[in-house]
Amino acid sequence: MLTELREKSQSFGIYILFGILIFVFIFFFGPQSEGCQPGGTTVNLTDWAAEVGGEEITQREVEISVRRQALYDPDFDSDAAALNSLRRASVQQIAEQAVVEQRARQMGITVSDEALSQYILSEDNPDFPLFSDRAGNFDRERYRAQLTQALGATADSYRRAKRRELIAQRYLEFLASQVKVSEAEARAAFDRSRRTWNLEYLVIDPAEHAAGVVEPTPAAGAKYAADNAEAVQAYYDENKAEYDRDKEIKIRRVLIRKPKEGGAEAEAAAKAKADELRAAAMADGADFEAIASASSEGYYKSFGGDMGWQSKANTAEQDYTVYAALEKGQVSEVQTSPIGFWFVKAEDVKPAVKKSLDEVRDEIGLLLARREARTAAARAVAEQVLARVKGGAALADAAPKPAAVEAPTPEAPEGGEAPEDDEAPEDGEAPGGDESPADGVDPDAGDPGMENDSAVEDPADAAPVVQTTGPFSADRPQWSRIPGIGESEALAGLLDGLTAEKPLVEQPIEVDGKLFVVRLAERVEPDDETFAKEKDTFLRRLRDQRAARMLGNWQAVLFGPVRQREVFRRFSGGALQTLLAKAEVEYNPDAYPPAPAAPAQPAAPGQPVPVPVPTPAPSN
């Protein structure tokens, strides 16, 4: 009897203990809890977060968003500063949703309880994965558990947030539905996409026609500079680095990192290793690259220590001082830094240059005068090619044929004339005349393993080759850029006029200092039958494009990841931007104080000073 009573009393005590634990869990972790939010920052979930048009948003609604971000963002940082920043961004996003919701209600857009429930239970709800089982079906018990445990929400607060979300989405859909596109506009877009050109062209490079050009004299260069001051100034500005630069050094480095453990003894061993490697690098015939590949530590080890060209612009000041003290081939002393011990070798050096425009004005004038003379010679060649094509020649046949280079005449031996063909050869030489060469020897080949400088170049090998752009349409990303040729507004403007009857571009086109003779190879026109099949696709595409111009990325701004919304906002504009700018929104300053202004930090030694990025124009 006593045993039975004892067992029952123990069971009753266990029930009481479990009851207490359940109560504590619900109190501290349930939806009414206010101190166990991500990051441990206490918030009053029943207090207001923001007021939009006279309607309050509670802090609980903000916490739902914060917890959702914590669940879905793999880079979520739960420290206090990051969490407060996330809360500020979340309350701003929810306030903007509320502005759009209120505007939608004014337009008569509402959501019934039944439609709201269907939305929550459907895959259209971004939170649906939280509520579904392994088979992808909605699980009501999981839904209730996740609301409380994962989102910290009550059913009412969650439905309120989802109702706002759905109404705002329907308003965006309504705005997009107001975009109208005519069939004529769709046909014009179809024609731009399906009309294609394929051009054939010859490139006339001025550098290849320099031989016959009379080179301008220094006096002519000085006169050119005087007569073309703006062109000289522009060239100097575009090529400033050639005339005004600090010393640049091509560096290879060996680095031995400071050990994280082991104290002074381990650090001394690392320094000794660096000294030993430097001694090896200083030895006659040492291969610095091999030493770095085998023994260096850190990122540049994979490149044999090659750090590329170092200058004041891309190097810490203290490091640049070490580099700049070296001449080509020299190795520095072992240096100590926070990361370890290192020394470098100057593989190559570009000496500092400090030349003002006045010092190089005539030099630039001579360079530009020479360029102009060569371009004029190339243009004359291009005009000749055009004349041949207009006369009926194919583009390949009209290509200029470079003059053959004659092989140099053998010099006569000292004290006499050059030997006649019928003279006897010296011992060991092949007989002259028409005798056949030895088997397997190409009579036109030069000496194997040696350059045959006296070989006569076949003019056909050096003649310009006819190239083609391949088919391209007017719907290309950059209207003025022609495939294979480059950027030319002049040529792009002539495309519509090129037909099978008039295929030739009537003048040479200059692009990046080269002349192009261009002819239409093929033009494909869009047809009515294909348009009939693709009309709906083009109508929908144009509507989407116009809706995007009107609404921008507001779907992402209002409902996307909170941490990226400012990036999305930069590319958004149109009607919603105006709507939000006029909205009356008040935030609770006690719950969501503004972020403290970061003190201005000087750039790290050798690091470029950050430049503010201008806000891009709305995307098209």
C-alpha positions as CSV (number, residue, x, y, z in Angstrom):
1,M,0.0,0.0,0.0
2,L,2.7,2.5,1.0
3,T,4.7,1.5,-2.2
4,E,1.7,2.3,-4.4
5,L,1.1,5.7,-2.7
6,R,4.8,6.5,-3.1
7,E,4.7,5.7,-6.8
8,K,1.5,7.8,-7.4
9,S,2.9,10.8,-5.5
10,Q,6.1,10.6,-7.6
11,S,4.0,10.5,-10.8
12,F,1.9,13.5,-9.6
13,G,5.1,15.4,-8.9
14,I,6.5,14.7,-12.3
15,Y,3.2,16.1,-13.9
16,I,3.6,19.3,-11.8
17,L,7.2,19.7,-12.9
18,F,6.3,19.3,-16.6
19,G,3.5,21.8,-16.2
20,I,5.9,24.3,-14.7
21,L,8.4,23.8,-17.6
22,I,5.7,24.1,-20.2
23,F,4.5,27.4,-18.6
24,V,8.0,28.8,-18.5
25,F,8.6,27.8,-22.1
26,I,5.4,29.4,-23.3
27,F,6.0,32.6,-21.2
28,F,9.5,33.2,-22.4
29,F,9.4,31.7,-25.9
30,G,5.8,32.0,-27.0
31,P,4.4,34.7,-29.3
32,Q,3.8,37.0,-26.3
33,S,7.4,36.9,-25.3
34,E,9.4,40.1,-25.6
35,G,12.9,39.3,-24.6
36,C,14.0,36.3,-26.7
37,Q,14.2,37.8,-30.1
38,P,17.1,37.2,-32.5
39,G,20.3,38.6,-31.0
40,G,18.7,38.8,-27.5
41,T,17.7,42.5,-27.8
42,T,14.6,43.2,-25.8
43,V,11.7,44.9,-27.7
44,N,8.1,45.7,-26.6
45,L,6.1,43.8,-29.2
46,T,2.8,45.4,-28.2
47,D,4.2,49.0,-28.7
48,W,3.9,50.9,-32.0
49,A,6.7,50.8,-34.5
50,A,5.5,53.3,-37.1
51,E,2.4,55.3,-38.0
52,V,1.3,55.5,-41.7
53,G,-1.6,57.7,-42.6
54,G,-3.0,57.4,-39.1
55,E,-2.7,53.6,-38.9
56,E,-0.2,52.0,-36.5
57,I,2.2,49.2,-37.3
58,T,3.2,47.2,-34.2
59,Q,6.6,46.0,-33.3
60,R,5.4,42.5,-33.5
61,E,4.9,42.9,-37.2
62,V,8.4,44.1,-37.5
63,E,9.8,41.2,-35.6
64,I,8.0,38.8,-37.9
65,S,10.0,40.3,-40.8
66,V,13.3,40.2,-38.7
67,R,12.8,36.6,-37.9
68,R,12.0,35.8,-41.5
69,Q,15.3,37.4,-42.6
70,A,17.2,35.4,-39.9
71,L,15.6,32.2,-41.3
72,Y,16.3,32.8,-45.0
73,D,19.5,34.8,-45.0
74,P,22.5,32.5,-44.7
75,D,24.8,35.5,-43.9
76,F,22.5,36.8,-41.1
77,D,24.6,38.4,-38.3
78,S,22.9,38.4,-34.9
79,D,25.1,40.9,-33.1
80,A,23.3,43.9,-31.6
81,A,24.4,46.4,-34.2
82,A,23.5,44.3,-37.2
83,L,20.2,43.4,-35.6
84,N,19.2,47.0,-34.9
85,S,20.1,47.9,-38.5
86,L,17.9,45.0,-39.7
87,R,15.1,46.2,-37.6
88,R,15.4,49.8,-38.9
89,A,15.3,48.5,-42.5
90,S,12.4,46.1,-41.7
91,V,10.2,48.8,-40.2
92,Q,10.9,51.0,-43.2
93,Q,9.9,48.2,-45.6
94,I,6.7,47.5,-43.8
95,A,5.8,51.2,-43.7
96,E,6.2,51.3,-47.4
97,Q,4.0,48.3,-47.8
98,A,1.4,50.1,-45.7
99,V,1.6,53.2,-47.9
100,V,0.9,51.0,-51.0
101,E,-1.8,49.1,-49.1
102,Q,-3.6,52.3,-48.2
103,R,-3.4,53.6,-51.8
104,A,-4.8,50.2,-53.0
105,R,-7.8,50.5,-50.6
106,Q,-8.5,54.0,-52.0
107,M,-8.6,52.4,-55.4
108,G,-11.1,49.8,-54.1
109,I,-8.8,46.9,-53.9
110,T,-9.5,44.5,-51.0
111,V,-8.9,40.9,-50.0
112,S,-11.6,38.7,-48.5
113,D,-10.8,36.4,-45.6
114,E,-11.3,33.4,-47.8
115,A,-8.9,34.7,-50.4
116,L,-6.4,35.5,-47.7
117,S,-6.5,32.0,-46.3
118,Q,-6.1,30.5,-49.8
119,Y,-3.0,32.7,-50.3
120,I,-1.4,31.7,-47.0
121,L,-2.0,28.0,-47.8
122,S,-0.7,28.3,-51.3
123,E,2.8,28.1,-52.8
124,D,2.4,31.8,-53.8
125,N,3.1,32.6,-50.1
126,P,6.9,33.0,-49.7
127,D,6.6,31.4,-46.3
128,F,4.9,28.2,-47.6
129,P,8.1,26.1,-47.3
130,L,8.0,26.7,-43.5
131,F,4.5,25.2,-43.3
132,S,4.8,22.3,-45.7
133,D,5.7,18.7,-44.9
134,R,8.3,16.6,-46.7
135,A,5.9,15.8,-49.5
136,G,5.4,19.5,-50.1
137,N,1.8,19.6,-48.7
138,F,0.5,22.2,-46.3
139,D,0.7,20.9,-42.7
140,R,-1.6,22.7,-40.3
141,E,0.2,21.6,-37.1
142,R,3.5,22.7,-38.6
143,Y,1.9,26.0,-39.6
144,R,0.9,26.7,-36.0
145,A,4.2,25.6,-34.6
146,Q,6.3,27.7,-37.1
147,L,4.2,30.8,-36.5
148,T,5.0,30.7,-32.8
149,Q,8.5,29.3,-32.8
150,A,10.1,30.5,-36.0
151,L,8.3,33.8,-36.7
152,G,7.2,34.7,-33.2
153,A,3.8,35.6,-34.6
154,T,0.2,35.1,-33.5
155,A,-2.3,34.0,-36.1
156,D,-3.9,37.5,-36.1
157,S,-0.6,39.4,-36.5
158,Y,0.5,37.0,-39.3
159,R,-2.8,37.3,-41.2
160,R,-2.6,41.1,-40.9
161,A,0.9,41.2,-42.3
162,K,-0.1,38.8,-45.2
163,R,-3.2,40.8,-46.0
164,R,-1.1,43.9,-46.4
165,E,1.3,42.0,-48.6
166,L,-1.4,40.6,-50.8
167,I,-3.2,43.9,-51.2
168,A,0.0,45.6,-52.1
169,Q,0.8,43.0,-54.7
170,R,-2.6,43.3,-56.2
171,Y,-2.1,47.0,-56.5
172,L,1.2,46.5,-58.4
173,E,-0.5,44.0,-60.7
174,F,-3.3,46.6,-61.2
175,L,-0.7,49.2,-62.2
176,A,1.0,46.8,-64.6
177,S,-2.3,45.9,-66.2
178,Q,-2.9,49.5,-67.1
179,V,0.0,49.4,-69.6
180,K,-1.3,49.2,-73.1
181,V,0.7,48.2,-76.2
182,S,-0.6,48.4,-79.7
183,E,-0.1,45.8,-82.4
184,A,1.8,48.3,-84.5
185,E,4.3,48.7,-81.6
186,A,4.7,45.0,-81.3
187,R,5.3,44.7,-85.1
188,A,8.0,47.4,-84.9
189,A,9.7,45.6,-82.0
190,F,9.4,42.3,-84.0
191,D,11.0,43.9,-87.1
192,R,13.9,45.3,-85.0
193,S,14.5,41.9,-83.6
194,R,14.1,39.8,-86.8
195,R,15.7,42.1,-89.4
196,T,19.4,41.2,-89.6
197,W,22.4,42.3,-91.5
198,N,25.6,40.4,-92.3
199,L,28.4,42.7,-93.5
200,E,31.7,41.9,-95.2
201,Y,34.6,44.2,-94.8
202,L,38.2,44.9,-95.4
203,V,40.4,46.5,-92.7
204,I,43.0,49.1,-94.0
205,D,45.4,49.6,-91.2
206,P,47.5,52.8,-91.4
207,A,50.4,51.0,-89.8
208,E,50.7,48.7,-92.8
209,H,50.9,51.7,-95.2
210,A,53.6,53.7,-93.5
211,A,56.4,52.7,-95.9
212,G,55.3,55.1,-98.6
213,V,54.5,58.0,-96.3
214,V,56.8,60.9,-96.0
215,E,57.5,61.2,-92.3
216,P,56.9,64.7,-90.9
217,T,59.9,66.5,-89.5
218,P,60.2,67.9,-86.0
219,A,59.4,71.3,-87.4
220,A,56.2,69.9,-88.9
221,G,55.3,68.4,-85.6
222,A,55.8,71.7,-83.8
223,K,53.6,73.4,-86.4
224,Y,50.9,70.7,-86.0
225,A,51.0,71.3,-82.2
226,A,50.5,75.0,-82.7
227,D,47.7,74.6,-85.2
228,N,45.9,71.8,-83.2
229,A,46.2,72.8,-79.6
230,E,42.9,71.1,-78.5
231,A,43.9,67.8,-80.1
232,V,47.3,67.9,-78.4
233,Q,45.7,68.7,-75.0
234,A,43.2,65.9,-75.4
235,Y,46.0,63.4,-76.2
236,Y,48.0,64.5,-73.2
237,D,45.0,64.2,-70.9
238,E,44.1,60.7,-72.2
239,N,47.7,59.5,-71.9
240,K,48.6,61.3,-68.7
241,A,50.2,58.2,-67.2
242,E,52.8,58.2,-69.9
243,Y,54.0,61.7,-69.0
244,D,53.3,62.1,-65.3
245,R,53.8,59.0,-63.1
246,D,55.7,57.9,-60.1
247,K,58.2,55.1,-60.2
248,E,56.6,51.7,-60.8
249,I,58.2,48.4,-59.8
250,K,57.3,44.9,-60.9
251,I,57.5,42.9,-57.7
252,R,58.0,39.3,-56.6
253,R,57.6,38.6,-52.9
254,V,58.5,35.9,-50.5
255,L,56.3,36.0,-47.3
256,I,56.7,33.9,-44.2
257,R,53.6,34.4,-42.0
258,K,53.9,35.0,-38.3
259,P,52.6,31.9,-36.4
260,K,49.4,32.4,-34.4
261,E,50.7,30.2,-31.6
262,G,54.1,29.5,-30.1
263,G,54.9,33.0,-28.9
264,A,58.2,34.8,-29.3
265,E,60.1,31.5,-30.0
266,A,57.9,30.6,-33.0
267,E,58.0,34.1,-34.3
268,A,61.8,34.1,-34.1
269,A,61.9,30.8,-36.1
270,A,59.7,32.4,-38.8
271,K,62.1,35.4,-39.0
272,A,65.1,33.1,-39.3
273,K,63.4,31.2,-42.1
274,A,62.8,34.4,-44.0
275,D,66.5,35.4,-43.5
276,E,67.5,32.0,-44.8
277,L,65.3,32.3,-47.9
278,R,66.6,35.8,-48.6
279,A,70.2,34.5,-48.5
280,A,69.3,31.8,-51.0
281,A,67.6,34.4,-53.2
282,M,70.8,36.6,-53.1
283,A,73.1,33.7,-54.3
284,D,74.4,33.9,-57.9
285,G,72.0,32.3,-60.4
286,A,69.2,32.0,-57.8
287,D,65.7,31.5,-59.2
288,F,63.6,33.9,-57.1
289,E,60.3,32.7,-58.7
290,A,61.2,29.1,-57.8
291,I,62.0,30.0,-54.2
292,A,58.7,31.9,-53.9
293,S,56.7,29.0,-55.4
294,A,58.3,26.5,-53.1
295,S,58.5,28.4,-49.8
296,S,56.5,31.6,-49.8
297,E,53.2,31.7,-47.9
298,G,50.0,33.5,-48.8
299,Y,48.0,34.3,-52.0
300,Y,50.9,35.1,-54.3
301,K,52.7,31.8,-53.7
302,S,50.6,30.3,-56.5
303,F,52.1,32.9,-58.9
304,G,55.7,32.5,-57.9
305,G,55.4,35.5,-55.7
306,D,54.4,37.8,-58.6
307,M,52.5,40.8,-57.3
308,G,52.6,42.7,-60.6
309,W,53.4,46.4,-61.1
310,Q,53.3,48.3,-57.8
311,S,52.9,52.1,-57.6
312,K,51.7,54.7,-55.1
313,A,48.2,54.2,-56.4
314,N,47.9,50.5,-55.4
315,T,50.4,50.0,-52.6
316,A,50.6,50.9,-48.9
317,E,52.9,53.8,-48.4
318,Q,55.4,52.0,-46.2
319,D,55.6,49.1,-48.7
320,Y,56.0,51.4,-51.6
321,T,59.0,53.1,-49.9
322,V,60.7,49.7,-49.8
323,Y,59.9,48.9,-53.4
324,A,60.9,52.3,-54.7
325,A,64.3,52.0,-53.2
326,L,65.1,49.1,-55.5
327,E,66.5,49.0,-59.0
328,K,65.9,46.2,-61.5
329,G,67.2,42.9,-60.1
330,Q,67.8,44.1,-56.6
331,V,66.4,42.2,-53.5
332,S,65.2,44.1,-50.4
333,E,66.0,43.4,-46.8
334,V,63.6,41.3,-44.8
335,Q,60.7,43.5,-43.7
336,T,58.5,43.0,-40.6
337,S,54.7,43.5,-40.9
338,P,51.6,42.5,-38.9
339,I,51.2,39.5,-41.1
340,G,54.7,38.2,-41.1
341,F,58.2,38.6,-42.6
342,W,58.8,39.3,-46.3
343,F,61.3,40.5,-48.8
344,V,60.9,41.4,-52.5
345,K,62.8,41.4,-55.8
346,A,62.4,44.2,-58.4
347,E,61.8,42.2,-61.5
348,D,61.5,45.3,-63.6
349,V,61.3,49.1,-63.1
350,K,59.5,51.9,-64.9
351,P,61.3,55.1,-63.8
352,A,59.3,58.1,-62.7
353,V,58.3,60.6,-65.4
354,K,57.3,64.2,-64.7
355,K,56.7,66.0,-68.0
356,S,54.3,68.9,-68.3
357,L,52.3,69.5,-71.5
358,D,54.7,72.3,-72.5
359,E,57.6,69.9,-72.3
360,V,56.0,67.3,-74.6
361,R,53.8,69.5,-76.8
362,D,56.0,69.3,-79.9
363,E,56.6,65.6,-79.3
364,I,52.8,65.0,-79.2
365,G,52.4,67.2,-82.2
366,L,54.9,65.1,-84.2
367,L,53.2,61.9,-83.1
368,L,49.7,63.1,-84.2
369,A,51.1,64.5,-87.4
370,R,52.6,61.2,-88.2
371,R,49.4,59.4,-87.3
372,E,47.4,61.8,-89.6
373,A,49.8,61.3,-92.5
374,R,49.5,57.5,-92.2
375,T,45.7,57.7,-91.9
376,A,45.6,59.8,-95.0
377,A,47.7,57.2,-96.9
378,A,45.4,54.4,-95.7
379,R,42.3,56.4,-96.7
380,A,43.7,56.8,-100.2
381,V,44.1,53.0,-100.4
382,A,40.6,52.6,-99.1
383,E,39.2,55.0,-101.7
384,Q,41.0,52.9,-104.4
385,V,39.4,49.8,-103.1
386,L,36.0,51.4,-103.1
387,A,36.5,52.5,-106.7
388,R,37.3,49.0,-107.8
389,V,34.2,47.6,-106.0
390,K,32.1,50.3,-107.6
391,G,33.6,49.2,-110.9
392,G,32.2,45.7,-110.4
393,A,35.1,43.9,-108.6
394,A,34.4,41.6,-105.6
395,L,35.6,42.9,-102.3
396,A,38.3,40.2,-102.1
397,D,39.5,41.0,-105.6
398,A,39.6,44.7,-104.8
399,A,41.9,44.3,-101.8
400,P,45.2,46.1,-102.1
401,K,48.1,43.9,-103.0
402,P,51.3,44.9,-101.2
403,A,54.4,45.2,-103.3
404,A,56.7,42.2,-103.4
405,V,59.9,42.7,-101.4
406,E,62.9,41.7,-103.5
407,A,65.5,39.4,-102.0
408,P,68.8,41.2,-101.5
409,T,71.4,40.7,-104.2
410,P,74.4,38.7,-102.9
411,E,77.3,41.0,-102.3
412,A,80.4,40.5,-104.5
413,P,83.4,39.0,-102.7
414,E,86.2,41.3,-101.9
415,G,88.5,41.9,-104.9
416,G,86.1,40.7,-107.5
417,E,82.6,40.4,-108.9
418,A,79.8,38.2,-107.9
419,P,80.2,34.6,-109.2
420,E,78.3,33.7,-112.3
421,D,75.7,30.9,-112.2
422,D,77.9,28.5,-114.1
423,E,80.9,28.9,-111.8
424,A,81.9,25.8,-109.8
425,P,80.7,25.8,-106.2
426,E,83.0,25.6,-103.3
427,D,83.5,22.3,-101.5
428,G,80.5,21.2,-99.6
429,E,78.0,23.5,-101.3
430,A,75.1,22.3,-103.5
431,P,75.6,22.7,-107.2
432,G,73.8,25.7,-108.8
433,G,71.6,25.7,-111.8
434,D,68.4,23.6,-112.1
435,E,69.6,20.6,-110.3
436,S,67.0,18.9,-108.1
437,P,67.4,19.2,-104.3
438,A,68.1,16.3,-102.2
439,D,65.1,14.0,-101.4
440,G,62.8,15.4,-98.7
441,V,64.2,18.9,-98.8
442,D,61.8,21.7,-99.7
443,P,63.6,24.0,-102.2
444,D,61.6,27.0,-101.0
445,A,62.3,26.4,-97.3
446,G,64.9,28.3,-95.3
447,D,67.5,26.9,-93.1
448,P,65.8,24.7,-90.5
449,G,65.8,26.3,-87.0
450,M,66.8,29.7,-88.4
451,E,64.8,32.7,-89.6
452,N,65.1,33.2,-93.3
453,D,65.2,37.0,-93.3
454,S,65.9,37.1,-97.1
455,A,62.7,35.1,-97.9
456,V,60.4,36.9,-100.3
457,E,57.0,37.4,-98.7
458,D,54.1,36.3,-100.9
459,P,52.0,39.4,-101.4
460,A,48.8,37.3,-101.1
461,D,49.8,36.4,-97.6
462,A,50.0,40.1,-96.5
463,A,46.9,41.2,-98.4
464,P,43.9,42.2,-96.3
465,V,41.4,39.4,-95.7
466,V,37.7,39.9,-96.2
467,Q,35.9,39.4,-92.9
468,T,32.3,39.2,-92.0
469,T,30.3,40.4,-89.0
470,G,27.9,37.5,-88.9
471,P,24.2,38.2,-88.7
472,F,23.1,40.9,-86.2
473,S,19.9,42.8,-85.6
474,A,18.9,46.3,-84.6
475,D,17.9,44.8,-81.3
476,R,21.6,44.6,-80.2
477,P,22.6,45.9,-76.7
478,Q,24.4,48.9,-78.1
479,W,23.0,50.4,-81.2
480,S,26.3,52.0,-82.4
481,R,28.5,48.9,-81.9
482,I,28.9,46.7,-85.0
483,P,30.2,43.2,-84.4
484,G,33.8,42.8,-85.5
485,I,34.1,46.4,-86.5
486,G,33.5,48.4,-83.3
487,E,31.6,51.5,-82.3
488,S,30.5,53.6,-85.3
489,E,27.4,55.7,-85.2
490,A,28.1,56.6,-88.9
491,L,27.9,53.0,-90.0
492,A,25.0,52.2,-87.7
493,G,23.1,55.0,-89.3
494,L,23.7,53.7,-92.8
495,L,22.4,50.1,-92.1
496,D,18.8,50.7,-93.1
497,G,19.9,52.0,-96.5
498,L,21.9,48.9,-97.4
499,T,20.0,46.6,-99.7
500,A,20.8,44.0,-102.3
501,E,20.6,46.7,-105.0
502,K,22.8,49.1,-103.1
503,P,25.0,47.0,-100.9
504,L,28.1,49.2,-100.7
505,V,28.9,51.7,-98.0
506,E,29.9,54.7,-100.2
507,Q,32.8,55.9,-98.0
508,P,35.5,54.4,-95.9
509,I,34.5,54.1,-92.2
510,E,37.1,55.0,-89.6
511,V,37.0,53.1,-86.3
512,D,39.7,53.3,-83.7
513,G,42.3,54.6,-86.1
514,K,41.6,52.0,-88.8
515,L,39.7,52.3,-92.1
516,F,37.0,49.9,-93.1
517,V,35.6,49.2,-96.5
518,V,32.1,47.7,-95.9
519,R,29.7,45.9,-98.1
520,L,26.3,44.2,-97.3
521,A,26.7,40.4,-97.7
522,E,23.1,39.5,-96.7
523,R,20.0,41.1,-95.3
524,V,17.1,39.1,-93.9
525,E,13.7,40.8,-93.6
526,P,11.0,39.8,-91.1
527,D,7.9,38.2,-92.5
528,D,4.2,38.4,-91.7
529,E,3.7,34.7,-91.1
530,T,6.4,34.6,-88.3
531,F,5.0,37.7,-86.7
532,A,1.5,36.2,-86.5
533,K,3.0,33.3,-84.5
534,E,5.1,35.5,-82.2
535,K,2.8,38.6,-81.8
536,D,1.6,37.7,-78.4
537,T,5.1,37.1,-77.1
538,F,6.1,40.6,-78.3
539,L,3.0,42.2,-76.9
540,R,3.7,40.7,-73.5
541,R,7.4,41.6,-73.6
542,L,6.6,45.2,-74.4
543,R,4.0,45.4,-71.6
544,D,6.5,43.9,-69.1
545,Q,9.2,46.4,-70.2
546,R,6.9,49.4,-69.8
547,A,5.6,48.1,-66.5
548,A,9.3,47.8,-65.3
549,R,10.0,51.4,-66.4
550,M,6.9,52.6,-64.5
551,L,7.3,50.4,-61.4
552,G,11.0,49.6,-61.4
553,N,12.1,47.0,-58.9
554,W,9.3,47.7,-56.5
555,Q,8.4,44.1,-56.1
556,A,11.9,43.5,-54.7
557,V,11.9,46.8,-52.7
558,L,8.6,46.0,-51.0
559,F,8.9,42.3,-50.5
560,G,12.5,41.2,-51.2
561,P,15.5,40.7,-48.8
562,V,15.6,43.7,-46.4
563,R,19.4,44.0,-46.5
564,Q,19.3,44.4,-50.3
565,R,16.4,46.8,-50.6
566,E,18.5,49.9,-50.9
567,V,20.3,48.4,-53.9
568,F,17.0,47.6,-55.5
569,R,15.8,51.1,-54.7
570,R,18.6,52.7,-56.7
571,F,17.2,51.1,-59.9
572,S,13.6,51.9,-59.1
573,G,11.5,54.9,-59.9
574,G,8.3,55.9,-61.6
575,A,4.8,56.1,-60.0
576,L,5.6,54.3,-56.7
577,Q,8.6,56.5,-56.0
578,T,6.3,59.6,-56.2
579,L,3.7,57.9,-54.1
580,L,6.1,57.0,-51.3
581,A,7.7,60.5,-51.4
582,K,4.3,62.0,-50.6
583,A,3.5,59.5,-47.8
584,E,3.1,60.6,-44.2
585,V,5.1,58.1,-42.2
586,E,6.3,58.5,-38.6
587,Y,8.7,56.1,-36.9
588,N,9.0,55.3,-33.2
589,P,12.4,57.0,-32.4
590,D,12.7,55.1,-29.1
591,A,12.3,51.7,-30.7
592,Y,14.2,52.4,-33.9
593,P,16.7,55.2,-33.4
594,P,18.7,56.3,-36.5
595,A,22.0,54.6,-37.1
596,P,24.9,56.6,-35.5
597,A,27.0,58.4,-38.1
598,A,30.2,56.5,-38.7
599,P,33.3,58.6,-38.1
600,A,35.3,59.5,-41.1
601,Q,38.1,57.0,-41.4
602,P,41.3,57.8,-43.4
603,A,42.1,55.3,-46.1
604,A,44.5,52.5,-45.1
605,P,48.0,53.1,-46.3
606,G,48.3,52.4,-49.9
607,Q,44.5,51.9,-50.4
608,P,42.6,54.1,-52.8
609,V,40.3,56.7,-51.2
610,P,36.6,55.5,-51.5
611,V,34.7,57.4,-54.1
612,P,31.0,57.9,-53.7
613,V,29.0,55.9,-56.2
614,P,26.4,58.0,-58.0
615,T,22.9,56.7,-58.0
616,P,22.2,55.1,-61.4
617,A,19.3,56.2,-63.5
618,P,16.2,54.0,-63.5
619,S,16.7,51.0,-65.6
620,N,14.9,50.4,-68.8
